[in-house]
Amino acid sequence: MQPFDPDRDDDGSSPVTIASLHVYPIKSCAGLSLAQTTLVATGFAHDRQWMLVDAEQHEFLSQREYPRMALIRPVLGPDGALTVTAPGQEPLRLPIEPLGERLRVRVWDDVVDARTAGATADRWCSDVLGAAVRLVRFTPGQRRLSSARWTGDVDAENAFSDGYPILVTTVAALDELNRRLALGRHAPVTMARFRPNLVLDGLGPHGEDGLDELHFDTPDGPVTLRLVKPCARCPIPNIDPDTAESGFEPGDTLARYRADARVGGAITFGMNAVIVAGVGRQLVVGQGGRGTVQL
C-alpha cells in the first residue's frame, strides 16, 4: 500500500470530515454524542466499558432480548463518573472504581474478567428490565482481540464491543436510507438506530465500504484507522431508540439493497475499523482527514 501523503492529488484518496462522534458506555444501552474523544487501546474512551449480564450464567444481554435497554441513558460527568437514567427511576451514579465482586462473563464467544457495580446498581437495572441482571465493568489489563481473519497483522483490542473497536459510517448512508424509506411511505430514522462511533461527511452513500484506511492529523500526531469488515446487522436497528418499540423498518428496506457478499449476503450498514496508529490522541467533530484505498 502506498504511504499516505496529504499533498498528493492522484493517490485515489477522498477528503472526509468528522460529522459526529459517539460512545455507548453500557453495551446495548443508549449512547452519547461527543464533541471530541480520545483513542484508547479498545477504541474510543468510555465506549462499552460496562455491560449487563444475566444474574445466573453471566452472559451478556442486549436489546435483542430486552428492548428497554434503549431507555437506559448515560450522562458522563466531568470527573469521568457515569450517571444513568431510565423512565420512572431515580438517576443512578456508577462508581468510577467498581467495588463489587469479580466475575467471569461471556460476550459472544469470549469469556473475560469483569467487576460488578454493586448491589444497588444490580437492583436498579433489574427494576428497569423486569429481570434479574447484573451490571459489570470490563477489567483493564486483559486483551480481548478481534478476529485475525479480518484484522490481519493488527492485534485489535476490544472491551465489550461485539467484536471490533470502532464502527464507521457516513451521513450519506443514512440520507440514502431515509430517501428509500420515504419512497415506501415510512418514517425517517436517526443514526442512533445504527450505533456508530465515527460518522463521516464528504463521501457518497456507503462510501466507507470501499476504503482501506482513514487518516487524520492531530496536534499530537497521526491517527490511522483501518476498515476491515462490513458490519452485519441484527434486528436492533428496528427498535426505536426513543420508545424501545420494535417494528420491521428500517430492516425491510435495507434488505432490498444492502446484502453484502463479503459477509455471506448479510445485510450491512457501516464498516468495522481497527486502530493502526493514534492511541492516546484525540479526534474532534469537524476535523478533516482522508480516506485511502489500497493501491
Phi, psi and omega in degrees: 000138179293143175296148180289129179225105184294345181267355181269128185268347187245028184266006180077010182274162181234131176291140178225158175231140176286112181276323179198158180230140186217144171228158182229085189304322176251122183309128175073005172262180184298159183253180177237137171263132187240150173283332178204160179211155179257135174283130172240176186302330184262009180129230176271143177306138178078356185280123174050044174276341180244158182204145173266135178232157175289153189288342184257305184268347179062038175263147186296150178245154179215178177296344176301317180268327187228083181305334181294349174301334178298338183269356174276110190247131182268150170230126182262121181279165180296339179270004181088356179285149182250130172245139179239148178232160175202153181304132177079004183241147170289146178303145180241123176266126180270147179291142175295320175244105181302136182255002182281189185284163174275138179227152166262123185236154182251131170232109190054237184269000185259140173246124187226168179275143177212165174238141181282156179275352178111166186296323180297315178295320178299316180295318181300310181294322179296321178296321180295317186268346182069031180207157180282110182227166176230147178254125184232157178241141179300134179277119180298156175098344177265160183240112172252114191256148172293164181295124179295342176303325183257331186267346178064238185274005179263120172277096186266114182276151178224152164269249182259016175297162183301320181185354182217149190286332186221135176248127185244135170213189187229154173302319183295329178297316179292321178300318180294318177300314181294329174298315180290323176298320179296321178299327178270008180061039175252155179291149176291161178238163178258167180296340179302335178298332191255353169053048177282165169264316187234119179248128185253148169245158178105352178250160174285177180305123180060030178297339177295337182303325186263003182272151174264310182220157170245138183233129176229136174263124178244165178302337181263359180131179186283152170240128177233124176245135178254127180272117194244333186207133174299146181270105177287139189255135173266187181285358184302322177300345177278358178264124179291118184292344180271332185239344185068017177273141181262150176214204181249350179247149010272009186301318181296320179291316178301323183297339182277349181213003185238024173291132189239115182296337182293338179234044173069026179084008178295156177280126185238154175204107182098167180234135173283137183231155176236161183268119174269320179206147172124004178303131183094351180259164187250144167251146187227138175301135183093349180290139177267157177198195179221142170258133183242153175252159181283126182250000000 
